[in-house]
Protein backbone atom coordinates (compact mmCIF):
# COMPACT_ATOMS: atom_id res chain seq x y z
CA UNK A 1 0.00 0.00 0.00
CA UNK A 2 1.18 3.50 -0.78
CA UNK A 3 -0.88 5.37 1.82
CA UNK A 4 -3.53 5.04 4.47
CA UNK A 5 -6.27 7.15 5.97
CA UNK A 6 -4.61 8.68 9.01
CA UNK A 7 -5.98 7.27 12.26
CA UNK A 8 -5.46 8.96 15.62
CA UNK A 9 -5.49 7.29 19.01
CA UNK A 10 -6.27 9.04 22.25
CA UNK A 11 -3.57 11.37 23.52
CA UNK A 12 -1.20 9.73 25.96
CA UNK A 13 -0.34 11.16 29.35
CA UNK A 14 -3.78 12.41 30.42
CA UNK A 15 -5.31 11.03 33.65
CA UNK A 16 -8.40 9.69 31.88
CA UNK A 17 -9.22 8.89 28.26
CA UNK A 18 -11.55 11.86 28.40
CA UNK A 19 -10.89 15.46 27.35
CA UNK A 20 -12.79 18.72 27.00
CA UNK A 21 -11.15 21.14 24.56
CA UNK A 22 -11.87 24.58 23.18
CA UNK A 23 -13.02 23.90 19.61
CA UNK A 24 -11.52 27.06 18.09
CA UNK A 25 -8.11 26.39 19.64
CA UNK A 26 -8.27 22.71 18.68
CA UNK A 27 -9.14 23.67 15.09
CA UNK A 28 -6.33 26.23 14.88
CA UNK A 29 -3.65 24.01 16.47
CA UNK A 30 -4.43 20.95 14.34
CA UNK A 31 -5.70 22.73 11.23
CA UNK A 32 -3.56 20.83 8.71
CA UNK A 33 -4.58 17.47 10.19
CA UNK A 34 -8.28 18.23 10.63
CA UNK A 35 -9.01 19.49 7.12
CA UNK A 36 -7.93 16.21 5.53
CA UNK A 37 -9.89 12.95 5.93
CA UNK A 38 -8.96 11.13 9.13
CA UNK A 39 -10.29 8.66 11.69
CA UNK A 40 -10.08 8.43 15.45
CA UNK A 41 -10.48 5.46 17.78
CA UNK A 42 -12.54 7.58 20.19
CA UNK A 43 -15.94 9.27 20.23
CA UNK A 44 -16.39 12.98 19.62
CA UNK A 45 -19.11 15.39 20.75
CA UNK A 46 -18.53 18.62 18.79
CA UNK A 47 -20.49 21.66 19.98
CA UNK A 48 -20.34 24.27 17.20
CA UNK A 49 -21.24 27.46 19.05
CA UNK A 50 -20.30 29.65 16.10
CA UNK A 51 -19.64 29.20 12.39
CA UNK A 52 -21.52 27.51 9.56
CA UNK A 53 -18.99 24.98 8.24
CA UNK A 54 -19.65 22.05 5.95
CA UNK A 55 -18.44 19.06 7.95
CA UNK A 56 -17.85 15.80 6.07
CA UNK A 57 -18.48 12.43 7.74
CA UNK A 58 -18.26 9.34 5.53
CA UNK A 59 -19.35 11.14 2.35
CA UNK A 60 -22.19 12.93 4.14
CA UNK A 61 -21.79 16.72 3.83
CA UNK A 62 -23.33 18.15 6.99
CA UNK A 63 -24.37 21.79 6.92
CA UNK A 64 -23.59 22.88 10.46
CA UNK A 65 -25.78 25.52 12.07
CA UNK A 66 -24.51 27.73 14.93
CA UNK A 67 -25.24 26.32 18.39
CA UNK A 68 -25.57 22.72 17.27
CA UNK A 69 -23.87 19.53 18.39
CA UNK A 70 -22.51 16.81 16.11
CA UNK A 71 -21.90 13.28 17.40
CA UNK A 72 -19.12 11.44 15.56
CA UNK A 73 -18.70 7.72 16.13
CA UNK A 74 -15.24 6.21 16.49
CA UNK A 75 -13.61 5.06 13.23
CA UNK A 76 -15.79 7.33 11.06
CA UNK A 77 -13.83 9.18 8.38
CA UNK A 78 -14.33 12.92 8.77
CA UNK A 79 -12.78 16.21 7.78
CA UNK A 80 -13.34 19.80 8.84
CA UNK A 81 -14.15 22.74 6.58
CA UNK A 82 -10.96 24.64 5.73
CA UNK A 83 -12.73 27.90 4.89
CA UNK A 84 -15.06 28.56 7.82
CA UNK A 85 -13.84 29.72 11.25
CA UNK A 86 -15.52 27.87 14.11
CA UNK A 87 -15.83 28.21 17.85
CA UNK A 88 -17.22 26.05 20.61
CA UNK A 89 -16.19 23.02 22.61
CA UNK A 90 -15.34 19.40 21.86
CA UNK A 91 -15.56 16.37 24.15
CA UNK A 92 -13.42 13.33 23.40
CA UNK A 93 -13.74 9.96 25.14
CA UNK A 94 -13.05 6.28 24.63
CA UNK A 95 -14.78 3.00 25.36
CA UNK A 96 -12.16 2.39 28.04
CA UNK A 97 -13.24 5.54 29.86
CA UNK A 98 -17.01 5.11 29.63
CA UNK A 99 -17.58 1.36 29.62
CA UNK A 100 -16.68 0.30 33.15
CA UNK A 101 -19.66 -2.02 33.60
CA UNK A 102 -21.90 -4.10 31.37
CA UNK A 103 -24.61 -1.49 31.90
CA UNK A 104 -22.29 1.28 30.65
CA UNK A 105 -21.46 -0.70 27.54
CA UNK A 106 -25.12 -1.45 26.79
CA UNK A 107 -26.05 2.21 27.37
CA UNK A 108 -23.42 3.49 24.93
CA UNK A 109 -24.07 0.87 22.29
CA UNK A 110 -27.83 1.49 22.36
CA UNK A 111 -27.51 5.29 22.21
CA UNK A 112 -28.80 6.58 18.89
CA UNK A 113 -26.34 9.46 19.07
CA UNK A 114 -23.45 7.26 17.96
CA UNK A 115 -25.41 4.33 16.56
CA UNK A 116 -28.04 5.90 14.34
CA UNK A 117 -27.97 3.37 11.54
CA UNK A 118 -29.55 5.76 9.04
CA UNK A 119 -27.73 9.08 9.45
CA UNK A 120 -25.10 11.08 11.34
CA UNK A 121 -26.62 12.38 14.58
CA UNK A 122 -26.76 16.07 15.35
CA UNK A 123 -28.99 18.28 17.48
CA UNK A 124 -29.78 21.96 17.70
CA UNK A 125 -29.10 23.07 21.26
CA UNK A 126 -31.77 25.80 21.27
CA UNK A 127 -33.26 26.20 24.77
CA UNK A 128 -30.77 23.79 26.30
CA UNK A 129 -27.81 26.16 25.93
CA UNK A 130 -27.63 27.06 29.62
CA UNK A 131 -28.01 23.43 30.68
CA UNK A 132 -25.26 22.18 28.37
CA UNK A 133 -23.05 25.09 29.29
CA UNK A 134 -23.47 24.25 32.99
CA UNK A 135 -22.39 20.64 32.41
CA UNK A 136 -19.36 21.77 30.40
CA UNK A 137 -18.34 24.09 33.24
CA UNK A 138 -18.74 21.26 35.76
CA UNK A 139 -16.62 18.97 33.59
CA UNK A 140 -13.98 21.65 33.12
CA UNK A 141 -13.84 22.30 36.86
CA UNK A 142 -13.52 18.60 37.66
CA UNK A 143 -10.76 18.17 35.09
CA UNK A 144 -8.75 20.93 36.76
CA UNK A 145 -9.16 19.37 40.21
CA UNK A 146 -6.66 16.97 41.74
CA UNK A 147 -7.07 13.42 40.50
CA UNK A 148 -8.58 11.05 43.08
CA UNK A 149 -10.59 7.83 43.22
CA UNK A 150 -13.87 9.66 42.55
CA UNK A 151 -12.94 11.78 39.56
CA UNK A 152 -13.51 9.30 36.73
CA UNK A 153 -16.93 8.30 38.11
CA UNK A 154 -17.96 11.94 38.47
CA UNK A 155 -16.87 12.74 34.91
CA UNK A 156 -18.61 9.66 33.56
CA UNK A 157 -21.85 10.65 35.31
CA UNK A 158 -21.66 14.15 33.84
CA UNK A 159 -21.08 12.64 30.39
CA UNK A 160 -23.95 10.20 30.75
CA UNK A 161 -26.33 13.00 31.68
CA UNK A 162 -25.17 15.00 28.67
CA UNK A 163 -25.85 12.02 26.43
CA UNK A 164 -29.30 11.48 27.93
CA UNK A 165 -30.24 15.15 27.43
CA UNK A 166 -28.89 15.02 23.88
CA UNK A 167 -30.78 11.87 23.00
CA UNK A 168 -34.01 13.39 24.31
CA UNK A 169 -33.39 16.51 22.21
CA UNK A 170 -32.57 14.37 19.17
CA UNK A 171 -35.80 12.42 19.59
CA UNK A 172 -37.83 15.63 19.88
CA UNK A 173 -36.16 17.16 16.81
CA UNK A 174 -35.98 14.10 14.57
CA UNK A 175 -39.16 12.81 12.95
CA UNK A 176 -37.53 9.44 12.16
CA UNK A 177 -37.71 7.30 15.27
CA UNK A 178 -36.17 3.89 15.92
CA UNK A 179 -37.72 1.93 18.77
CA UNK A 180 -35.19 0.44 21.13
CA UNK A 181 -35.55 -3.22 21.89
CA UNK A 182 -34.21 -6.66 21.02
CA UNK A 183 -34.29 -6.02 17.25
CA UNK A 184 -32.18 -2.88 17.51
CA UNK A 185 -29.81 -4.55 19.96
CA UNK A 186 -29.38 -7.48 17.55
CA UNK A 187 -28.64 -5.15 14.61
CA UNK A 188 -26.12 -3.07 16.61
CA UNK A 189 -24.32 -6.22 17.78
CA UNK A 190 -24.28 -7.46 14.19
CA UNK A 191 -22.82 -4.15 13.04
CA UNK A 192 -20.13 -4.36 15.75
CA UNK A 193 -19.02 -7.78 14.50
CA UNK A 194 -19.27 -6.57 10.90
CA UNK A 195 -17.05 -3.54 11.52
CA UNK A 196 -14.33 -5.82 12.83
CA UNK A 197 -14.63 -8.68 10.33
CA UNK A 198 -15.98 -7.37 7.01
CA UNK A 199 -12.59 -7.85 5.33
CA UNK A 200 -12.43 -11.54 6.12
CA UNK A 201 -15.98 -12.63 6.94
CA UNK A 202 -18.80 -12.20 4.42
CA UNK A 203 -21.07 -15.09 5.42
CA UNK A 204 -24.43 -14.26 7.05
CA UNK A 205 -24.56 -17.70 8.67
CA UNK A 206 -21.17 -17.18 10.38
CA UNK A 207 -22.32 -13.85 11.84
CA UNK A 208 -25.56 -15.44 13.04
CA UNK A 209 -23.54 -18.12 14.87
CA UNK A 210 -21.45 -15.44 16.60
CA UNK A 211 -24.62 -13.60 17.61
CA UNK A 212 -26.16 -16.87 18.85
CA UNK A 213 -29.28 -16.33 16.73
CA UNK A 214 -30.73 -17.99 13.65
CA UNK A 215 -30.27 -16.46 10.22
CA UNK A 216 -34.03 -15.88 10.11
CA UNK A 217 -33.93 -13.99 13.42
CA UNK A 218 -31.06 -11.81 12.19
CA UNK A 219 -32.83 -11.16 8.90
CA UNK A 220 -36.07 -10.21 10.64
CA UNK A 221 -34.17 -7.73 12.83
CA UNK A 222 -32.28 -6.02 10.00
CA UNK A 223 -35.40 -5.83 7.83
CA UNK A 224 -37.39 -4.27 10.66
CA UNK A 225 -34.72 -1.75 11.69
CA UNK A 226 -32.88 -1.07 8.43
CA UNK A 227 -35.31 -2.32 5.77
CA UNK A 228 -32.46 -4.34 4.24
CA UNK A 229 -31.17 -7.91 4.62
CA UNK A 230 -28.02 -8.93 6.54
CA UNK A 231 -26.31 -9.64 3.20
CA UNK A 232 -27.13 -6.11 2.04
CA UNK A 233 -25.64 -4.74 5.28
CA UNK A 234 -22.43 -6.72 4.66
CA UNK A 235 -22.22 -5.48 1.08
CA UNK A 236 -22.90 -1.87 2.17
CA UNK A 237 -20.10 -2.02 4.75
CA UNK A 238 -17.63 -3.28 2.14
CA UNK A 239 -18.74 -0.59 -0.33
CA UNK A 240 -18.32 2.14 2.31
CA UNK A 241 -14.74 1.06 3.03
CA UNK A 242 -14.04 0.76 -0.70
CA UNK A 243 -15.20 4.36 -1.20
CA UNK A 244 -13.06 5.54 1.71
CA UNK A 245 -9.95 3.87 0.29
CA UNK A 246 -10.61 4.99 -3.29
CA UNK A 247 -11.10 8.63 -2.36
CA UNK A 248 -8.80 9.08 0.62
CA UNK A 249 -5.78 6.97 -0.37
CA UNK A 250 -3.66 6.46 -3.47
CA UNK A 251 -3.82 2.66 -3.20
CA UNK A 252 -4.41 0.92 -6.52
CA UNK A 253 -7.73 -0.78 -7.24
CA UNK A 254 -5.88 -4.09 -7.03
CA UNK A 255 -4.49 -3.25 -3.56
CA UNK A 256 -7.90 -2.09 -2.34
CA UNK A 257 -9.50 -5.30 -3.60
CA UNK A 258 -7.01 -7.40 -1.66
CA UNK A 259 -7.47 -5.21 1.45
CA UNK A 260 -11.22 -5.86 1.32
CA UNK A 261 -10.77 -9.62 1.05
CA UNK A 262 -11.22 -10.20 -2.69
CA UNK A 263 -8.97 -12.90 -4.13
CA UNK A 264 -9.00 -11.38 -7.60
CA UNK A 265 -9.08 -7.67 -8.54
CA UNK A 266 -11.67 -8.42 -11.24
CA UNK A 267 -14.06 -9.76 -8.58
CA UNK A 268 -13.76 -6.51 -6.63
CA UNK A 269 -14.37 -4.43 -9.77
CA UNK A 270 -17.48 -6.49 -10.61
CA UNK A 271 -18.75 -6.22 -7.03
CA UNK A 272 -18.25 -2.45 -6.91
CA UNK A 273 -19.85 -1.87 -10.31
CA UNK A 274 -22.83 -4.04 -9.37
CA UNK A 275 -23.57 -1.86 -6.35
CA UNK A 276 -22.47 1.58 -7.60
CA UNK A 277 -23.10 1.23 -11.34
CA UNK A 278 -19.67 2.67 -12.10
CA UNK A 279 -16.18 1.20 -11.85
CA UNK A 280 -13.86 1.93 -8.91
CA UNK A 281 -11.66 4.08 -11.17
CA UNK A 282 -14.65 6.08 -12.38
CA UNK A 283 -15.74 6.63 -8.77
CA UNK A 284 -12.23 7.78 -7.79
CA UNK A 285 -12.06 10.19 -10.72
CA UNK A 286 -15.50 11.59 -9.94
CA UNK A 287 -14.40 12.57 -6.42
N, C-alpha and C positions, 0 to 999 in steps of 0.2 A: 504494500500500500504506500502511496505517496503522501497522503495526509489524512488527518482525522478531524472530526468535529471536536473542538476543545472541550474537555470536561473538567469542571472544578469541584474539588472536595471541600469540606468545611475547613475553615482556617484553623490551623494548629495553635495551641498555646492559650486558648481562652478557657475559662473555668467550666463552661457548659457549651454544648453544641447548640447554642442559641445566642442570637445577636439582634440588637436593635440599632439600625444605622440611619443617619440622615440621608435621605434619598439624593438630594442635590449634590452633597459631598461625595457620596458613593459613585454617582454618575460621572462627576468631574474627575475623580481620582482614577477610575477604571474605564474611562471613556473608550479608549482604543480596543479594550477587550469586550465591552458591553455592546458595541454597535456592530459586532460581527456575530454570526450564529454560534451559540455555545450551549452547553448543558451544565447542570449542577446535580450533585447527588443529595441535595437537600431541598426542602420546601421553601417557597418564598411568598410572603404576603406584602404586596407593593401598594402602598397608599399614595396615590398621586394627588397631592393637595393642590398643585398648580401645574399648568401646561396641558396641551392637547396633542400628545405624541401619537404616532401610529406604532403600536407595539406588536411585534410579530411573534406568535407562538405556534410552531408546527404548521406553517403555511396559512395560519389564520391571522389576517391583519385586523387588529383590534383598535378601534378608534377610541382612545382614552378621553374621558371627560374629567374636568377638574373635580376634585373631591370624590374620587372613586377608588375602589380597591380591587386589585387584580390578584387572583390566586393561581400561582404557577406550580404545578406538580413537579416533583423531582424527575430528572431525566428528560423533561421536555426540552426541545430545541427552541431557543428564543433569541431575539436581538432587539436592542433598544433603538429608538429613532435618533439619528445623528443630527437632526436639524431643529429639534424642539427642546428648549430648556425645560427642565422639570424640577419640582420641589416636593418634599413630603418625607415619608419615613418608610423603611423597609425592614420587615422581620424575617430572619432566617433561622430555620431549625431543622433538625434531623430526626429520623426514626429513633435513633439511640437516645435522644433527649426526651422525646414525648412518650414513647412506648415503653413504659416501665412495667406495666401489667397487661394481662390479656384484655382487660376492659379498655385500656388506653389504645391498644392496637386496633380493637374492633371499632372504637369511636372514630379514630382517624381514617380507617379504611372505609367506613360507611359514610363519612362526611362527603356531601356532594360538592363541597368547595374544591376539593382536589381530585374527586372521582366522578365528576359529571361526565358520563360516557358519551354525551352528545355535543358538548361545547366547552369552551374555556370559561371558567366561572369568574364573574366580576359583579360588584355591587356598587350602587351609588350610595354614599354615606348619608347624605341629606340630613334629616333631623337627628341622626346618631353621632354627629360630629363631636359634641361635648363628651359623650359617653366613651367613644373610641379614644379621644384625646386623653381622657382621664386614665384609661388603662395603659396607654403608651407612657404617660408620666409615671405611673406606678411601676411599670416594667423598668423604665430608665432609672428610677430611684433605687430599685432593688439591685439592678446590675452594678450600680456604683457603691453598694454596701459591701461590707466584708463578707467573704464567702463562708458559709457555715452549713450545717447539716439540713437546714430548712430551705435554703435558697432555691434549689432546683425544683422542689415541690411547689413553692410559692409562685415561681415563674411559670411552671406548667399549668397551675390553676388559673393564672391570669390569661395565659394563651388559650386554654380550653374555653373560658368565658368569652373571649374575643371570637373564637370560632363559632360558638353557639349563637352569639348575637349576629354574626355575619350570615350564618346559615338561615336564621329566621328572616333577615333582611332579603337574602337571595330568594327565599320562597315567596315572600310578599311581592317582590319585584319581577319575578320570572313566571310567565304564564304556563311554561312547560314543567310539569311536576312529575317526579319519579317517586313512587311509593316505596319506602324502605320495607324490607322483609326478606324472606328466605331466597326469593328469586334474585333480588339485587345483590345479596350477599354472595350467592353462587356465581353470578356474573363477575363481580369484583374479584373474587378468588381466582376465577378462570383467567381474568385479565392479568392478575399478578403472576401466575404461572406462565402465561403467554409472553409477557414482557421479558421474562428470564430465559425462555426456551425457544422462541420463535425461529431462531437460526437453525436449530437442530431437531426440533420436534414439531411436526405438522399434522399429526394424527389426532383427530377428535377423540377417538377411543382411548388413546394414551392419556390425554388430559382428563377425561372422565374418570379413569382409574385413579389418578392422582387426587382428584376431588372427592373420590369415594361416592360417586353418583353414577347413574346410568346415562348413556348417551341421550336417551329420550328426555331424561330430567334436565340435562344440560341444555338441550335444544329448546325445550319448553321455556326455560329461564331466559335464554338469549333472545328468543323470539318475542317474549313478553316485554322485556326491558329495552332491547335494542332494535327489535323488528328485523333481525337478521339471524342467520344460523351460526353455530359455532365455527363451521368451515369458513363462512364469510368473514367472521371476526379474525380468524387466523390469517386469511388472505389480506385483509385490510391492514393488519399489523405489519406484515411483510412489505406491503406497498408503501406504507408510511415510512419505514426505515429506508426503503429503496429511494424514495424521493429525497429524504434527508441526505443520503450519501451522494446522490446524483447532483444535488444543488450545492451542498455545503462542503464537498471534498473534490479533489481532482482524481480520485480513484477511477480506473477504467471500468467500463461496463463488465468486463470479464472478472475483475477483482471484486466488484460489488456483488456479482452473481455468486461467487464462491463464498463471500462473507455471509450472504443470506442463506447459504446451505444448498445451493443448486450445483449439481455435479457438472453440468455443462452450461456454458454461457448462453447457448441457443435456447435452452429451457427457460432461463431467466428472462430473456428477451420476449419469448412467446407469452410467458406468464404476465409480464408487465404490460404488453400490448393488449392482451385479453382484457385486463382490468382498466387500463387507462386509454385505450384506443389510439395510442401513439407509442413509438419505440422509446426506450430509455434515452437514446441520444437526442431524439426530438424533444423530449421533456426537458433535458438538461439545457438544450439550446434556447428553449422557450423562456426559461427562467434566468 
